[in-house]
């Protein structure tokens, strides 16, 4: 079973998830996606694989998707 990288754990600690329960969400093609739970808080962390091409384009696509989610909530 895959485990999250130190970068994922460090990023979660920075936003207050000290000892999160992590569950991998399958099907990521160019990234690993993790559902994190700490107490009653939840979040999703997406970790891109090293060497991925067109990181700027991917970041723009992710931002557009988050904007879309905010519009439809």
Secondary structure, DSSP 8 states (H G I E B T S, - for coil): -----HHHHHHHHHTT-TT-EEEEES--SSEEEEEEEETTEEEEEEEE-TT-S-HHHHHHHHHHHHHHHHHH-
